[in-house]
């Protein structure tokens, strides 16, 4: 492809996001899924945290040698286990 030619989608041949959207609104991906590899999708949510609380979490995570995300997930999992036990 020469440098001045517009880039396009391999399947829809669209040259803009709007064209791609219109194509996929009218077509089913499974009709084109010939050799696409399976992928694992990881969903992530963003939860607002007060700045001071985030700083304290960062310090705790650093002391434990883990990321803030790992620490928060571990603590939330433990809290859910504790709550489930106390509700039983």
C-alpha positions as CSV (number, residue, x, y, z in Angstrom):
1,X,0.0,0.0,0.0
2,X,1.5,3.4,-1.0
3,X,1.8,6.0,1.7
4,X,-0.9,8.3,0.2
5,X,-3.6,5.7,-0.1
6,X,-6.3,5.7,2.6
7,X,-6.2,2.8,5.0
8,X,-9.2,0.5,5.1
9,X,-10.6,-2.3,7.1
10,X,-9.7,-5.8,5.8
11,X,-13.2,-7.1,5.9
12,X,-15.6,-4.1,5.4
13,X,-13.1,-2.1,3.3
14,X,-14.3,0.9,5.3
15,X,-12.0,3.9,5.5
16,X,-13.6,5.5,8.6
17,X,-15.0,4.4,12.0
18,X,-18.5,5.5,10.8
19,X,-18.3,3.3,7.8
20,X,-17.1,0.4,9.9
21,X,-19.9,0.9,12.3
22,X,-22.5,0.9,9.6
23,X,-21.0,-2.2,8.0
24,X,-21.1,-4.2,11.3
25,X,-24.5,-2.9,12.1
26,X,-25.7,-4.6,9.0
27,X,-23.5,-7.8,9.1
28,X,-22.9,-10.6,11.6
29,X,-19.2,-11.2,12.6
30,X,-19.8,-15.0,12.7
31,X,-20.3,-14.9,8.9
32,X,-16.7,-13.7,8.6
33,X,-15.1,-15.6,11.5
34,X,-13.0,-18.1,9.5
35,X,-9.8,-18.2,11.3
36,X,-10.0,-15.6,14.0
37,X,-8.5,-16.8,17.3
38,X,-10.5,-17.1,20.4
39,X,-9.7,-14.4,22.9
40,X,-10.3,-14.0,26.6
41,X,-12.1,-10.8,27.6
42,X,-11.3,-9.3,30.9
43,X,-13.9,-6.8,32.1
44,X,-12.7,-3.9,34.2
45,X,-14.7,-1.4,36.2
46,X,-13.6,2.0,37.4
47,X,-14.7,3.0,40.9
48,X,-14.0,6.5,42.2
49,X,-11.8,6.6,45.3
50,X,-11.1,9.6,47.5
51,X,-7.6,10.9,46.9
52,X,-6.4,10.4,50.5
53,X,-7.8,6.8,50.5
54,X,-6.0,6.1,47.3
55,X,-2.7,7.4,48.7
56,X,-3.1,5.1,51.8
57,X,-3.9,2.2,49.5
58,X,-0.8,2.9,47.5
59,X,1.4,2.9,50.6
60,X,-0.2,-0.4,51.8
61,X,0.3,-2.0,48.4
62,X,3.9,-0.9,48.2
63,X,4.6,-2.3,51.7
64,X,3.2,-5.6,50.6
65,X,4.9,-5.6,47.2
66,X,1.7,-5.8,45.1
67,X,-0.2,-3.4,42.9
68,X,-3.1,-1.3,44.3
69,X,-5.5,-3.2,42.1
70,X,-4.3,-6.6,43.6
71,X,-4.5,-5.3,47.1
72,X,-8.0,-3.9,46.6
73,X,-9.2,-7.1,45.0
74,X,-7.8,-9.2,47.8
75,X,-9.4,-7.0,50.5
76,X,-12.7,-6.9,48.7
77,X,-12.7,-10.7,48.3
78,X,-11.9,-11.2,52.0
79,X,-14.7,-8.7,53.0
80,X,-17.2,-10.6,50.9
81,X,-16.2,-13.9,52.4
82,X,-16.5,-12.4,55.9
83,X,-19.9,-10.9,55.1
84,X,-21.2,-14.2,53.7
85,X,-20.0,-16.1,56.8
86,X,-21.6,-13.6,59.2
87,X,-24.9,-13.6,57.2
88,X,-25.2,-17.4,57.4
